[in-house]
Amino acid sequence: MKALVVVAHGSRREASNDEVRELVARLNDSAGGTFSVVCAAFLELAEPSIPDAIVNVIDQGAGHVTVLPYFLSAGRHVASDIPAEIEKARVRRPGVEIRLAEYAGSSEAMLPLLLDLAIS
């Protein structure tokens, strides 16, 4: 079973965290069976934490976990904080493949998306 954990920063504003959770729910609906489980996780200020979300999907049966940073640039969080949080999950559940995907802002798909947003 494959799982996708979408990582956002987290906010003191709960409506912002809920917005991420709603996006992830829509992503789950459109995943088309690519991932059996799709869930949100947060670096700080909201739950679940990254390690807790990863451990949770592994405990649900995931043998492969992809972690997708929902960030626009490769700042400190993407470059070091998220990998460190993934390592905490690896310690708790060794032997499961956990892959860190590229962050959202690195995708070539961002260019037409940004243009579309600017035009509309």
N, C-alpha and C positions, 0 to 999 in steps of 0.2 A: 504494500500500500504506500502511495506517495502522498505527502502533505506539503502544503504551502503555508508559510508563516509570513505575513506581510507586516513589516516593522515600521511604525511611525514614531515620531518623537514623544508624543504625549503632551497633554496640556492641562493646566489648572481649570480651563473652561471645559466642562464636561460635554457640552454640545459639540465641541471640536473632536473629542474622542469618539463620540457617537457617530459623527460624520465619517470617521475612518472605519468604524465598525460596519456602518451601512454600505460603504464602498466595498469592503471586503465581502460582505454578504452578497452583493451583486456580482462580484468577481467569482465567488463560489458558484453562483447560479449559472454563470457563463463559462465556467472552466471546462465543461463538456467532458467530464470524466478524466481529464488530464491529472487532476489531483482528487483523491478521495476526501480529503479534509483541507479546507482553506480557513485560516483564522487570522485574527489581528493580534499583534503584540506591541508593547510600548517600551521605549528606552527608559523613560522616566515619567513620573507624574500621573500615570494611569496603569491599570491592570488589564490583562496579565503582563507580567514582565516577559522579556524575551526567553530566558531560560525556562520559566514556568510554562509558557506556551509550547515550546519545543518538547519539553518532557511530557506535557499533556497529549500532544499528537502521537508521540512515540508510545505512550501508554495505551492509546487507542488502536495501536497496531501498525503505525507508520514505520517502515523500514528504511525510508529515504525521505529526508526533510529538506526542502528548499526554503531559504530565508531570503525574502525580497525586501530590501530597504526602500521605503516609500519616501525618499529624500531627493532633492533636486541637485545637490552638489556633494562633492566628496570632501566634506569637512571632517573634523575630528570624530564626529559620531560615526560616519560611514567608514573612515579609515582605521579607527582603532577601537571605539567604544562598542560598536555592534559585534565585531569579531571577538572581543573579550567576553561579551555576554554569551555568544555562541559556545565559547570554550567552557563556560560554566555548565552549560547543558551537556556538553560532551563528557564532562567529568561525572555528571549524574547518570548518564545513559551511554556508556561506552559501547562501541561496536555498531552504532547506527550511523549511516552516512548522512551528514549534515552539510549541505552545500550553500555557500553564500553567493547569491546572484548579484549581478550588477545593480547599482542603484538606479532608480527610475529616471533621474535626470540625465543619465549617460546614454539613453536610448535615442537613436536617430528618429524615432517616432515623435519625439518631443518637438522637433522643428515644425512639422505641419500642424501639430496640435496647437502650438503657441500662435502660429499664423491664423489658424481657424478662430481661436479665441479673440485675437485682436480684430479680426474682420467682422465677427458677429456682434 
